[in-house]
Amino acid sequence: MIQLQVRYILMDIEGTVSDINFVKRVLFPYSREHLPSFIEQNWSDPTVNEKLSLLLEKPVKTSAQIQHCINQLLDYIDCDIKNESLKFVQGLIWQKGFESKRFTAPLYPDVLPNWKRWSSMGLPMGIYSSGSVQAQKLFFQHTEQGNILPFLDQHFDLSIGSKKASTSYLNIAETLKVPATSIVFLSDITQELASAAEAELQVVHVVRPGTQSSDSFPVIESFNELKLQ
């Protein structure tokens, strides 16, 4: 049992609250399959075009540019590169999948009971993930346990900064108006935990099936092992 005094709970998604295989085996293949047709049909939408223009550093106008964007984003998926334009497009593609009930998001069984417990204690909770804020909200609106989005107070994505940069966690603390030392960050990725710890957040390594444990941080295998106050 790990006991901490905190004012805010910040969590990763993949490998922390949900099986990482769902993203790799379901969401990524779905977005890859539908990305070319989505770009071809929606590239002229002002918001989509703005995100695609980040890849070219100029507005997308020609068929050659459209194809270049498609190829670039597919390469990012194949290489698991975290990119703002890709995450935005994926979020829109996943929206159709969730809303059409092609899939629902799985949660580890200890997540929702503890979210309910922490919420009853008045502890606010937030998500920091490489997935876009839009994708995060879709994920938690369409879980196997139903819509659990109301439990979350805030969402952060790569627009706040890299998850492996300590400045990102300082930016989050500033946004929340909560001292960094009063925030606990729960993640399965040691590099993220190291960056958060450098920013003086409290950190806990969540070791789920398939996660490599470490000796550098406090470790739990279930949220049941956390005693927060």
N, C-alpha and C positions, 0 to 999 in steps of 0.2 A: 504494500500500500504506500502510495506517495501522497504526502500532505503538503498543500501549497496554499498560500494566501494570495488571492488574485482579485482583480476587478474586471478582467475581460479574458474570454477564452477565444483564441484564434486557432483555426484548424485548416489543415490541408484536406484534400478530398481523396485522391487516389492512394490506396494503401493505408489510409488513416480512418476514413469513415466508410469507404466503399472499396470493394475488391478491384485492384488495379487491372485485372484481366477483363473487366467489363469495358474499360476504355480501349484496351488494346485489341480485344477480340470482337467487340460489337461497334463501339462508336467510331473508332478510326477507320475500319473497313467500310462502314456505312458512308462516312463523309468522303472517302476516296472514290467510292462508286458513283456518288451523286455530284461530286464537285464539278466535273466538266460541264454537265448540262446546266447546273445552277449558275455558273459563271456566264455561260452563253446566253442564258435567259434573263439575267439580272445585272449584267455589267454596267448598263446605262443608268441604273438606279443611283441617284446622287451619293447616297451613303456608301453603297457598295463600291462605286467608282472611286470614292475618296480613299477607301481602304486599299483598293487594288493599286491606286496611283503611288502608294508608298513603296511598292515593289519596283516601280519604274522611275520614281521621282518626277513624274509628270502625269497628267490625266490620261486615262486609257481611252483610245478613240478608234484604233484600227483593228482589223481581224488578227493581224500578226501580233499586236500587243495583247489582245485577249488570249491568244494561244500561249504566248509567253507567260502570262500570269497563271494560266492553268498548269502549264508544265512546272513552273516554279513552286506553286503550292503543292502539287503532287510530290515533288521532290522533298519538300519540307515534311510532308506526312511520312514518306518512306524513311526519312532520316531522323524522324522524331525531333525536328527542330522547332523550338518555341518561337513563334512569330506572330506579331499582333494581327497582321492581315489574315493569316491562316485561321487564327483563333476566332476572329470575327465571322469569317465565312463559315467555318465549321459550326458555330453557334446557330446560324440561320438554317443550315442544313439539318442539324440535330433537332431543331424546333419542329420541323415537319415530321421527323421520325417519332419524337415523343408524342406529339399531338395526334398522330395517326395510330398511336399505340403499337408501333412496330417493336418497341422495347420499353422497358421501365428500368429505373436505376436501382441496383441492389444496395443494401446497407448491411454492415456488420450488425449482428443481433444486439450488441451492447450499446449501440449508438443512440437510438431513439429513447430508451428508458433513461439514459443519463442526461440527454438533452432535456427531457421533461423534468428531471431532478434539478439540474442546474438552473433551468428557467424558473422553477418554483422558488429557488433561492435568490432570484433576482440578478443572476449573473448573465450579462449580455454575451452573445456568441457571434462570431463572424468567420468568414471563409477567406483564405488567401490561396488562390490556385492559379496555375498558368492558363487554365481555361478562361474564356471571357466571362465577364459578369453575367451577360445574357445567358451563356451556356450553364453557368453555375445555378442560376435561378430556375432554368428549365429542368436541370437535374433534380433539384430538391422539390420541385412541383410535381414531379412524376416518378416517385420512388415506389418500391414494392409495398411500402407502408403508407402510401398516399402522399398528399401534399404536406410536407413538413417545412416548407419555406418560412412560415410565420415565426419559427423558432430563431431565425437568423436576423441579426440587427444590421449587419454590414457585409459587403462583398468587396474583395480586392483582387485585381488581376495584374497582368504584366504592365498595365499603364501606370502602376504605382512604382514599378521598377522590378528588376530581376529578383527572383526568390533566393538567389545565391549572393546577394549584395546586402550588406548590413544597413546601408542607407534606406533600403526599401522598408525595413522594419521600423526605422526611425520615422519615416514618412507616415507609416500606418499609425504609429503612436500619436504623432502630431495630429493626424486627421481625426482620430478617436478622442483626442484631448484626454488621454489616459497616460500616466507615466509608464515608460517602457518596462520598468521593473514590476509593474502591477499586471502585466499581460503575460499569459502563458501561451506558448505556441506548441501545438501538437502536430507532429509530422513523422513520416517514415524515412525521410531523406536526411542523412547526416549533414550534408553540405548546407542544406537550408537551416538546420538547427544550429550549426556553427555560426552562420551569419546572423541569425536571430539572437544568439547568445552574445555575440560581439556587440550588438545593439542594446544589450542588457535586458532583453526579455528573458523570462523564465522559459525553459524548454523541456520537453519530454519526448523521448523517442518511442513512437508507437510501432511495435514489432508485430506485424500480422504474419500469417502463413506466407512464406516466400521472401520475407524481409530479412536482410542481413543485420544481425544485432551488432551493437558496438559497446565499448567500455567508456565512451566519452561523455555520455549523457544518461540521466535517469531513464529507465526503460519500463514500459508497461506492455502487456499483450492484450489488454482490454481496458476500456474506459472505467470499468468497475473497480480498477485498481487505483483510481484517482479520488482523493478526498480533498475537495476544494472548499475554501471558505473565504 
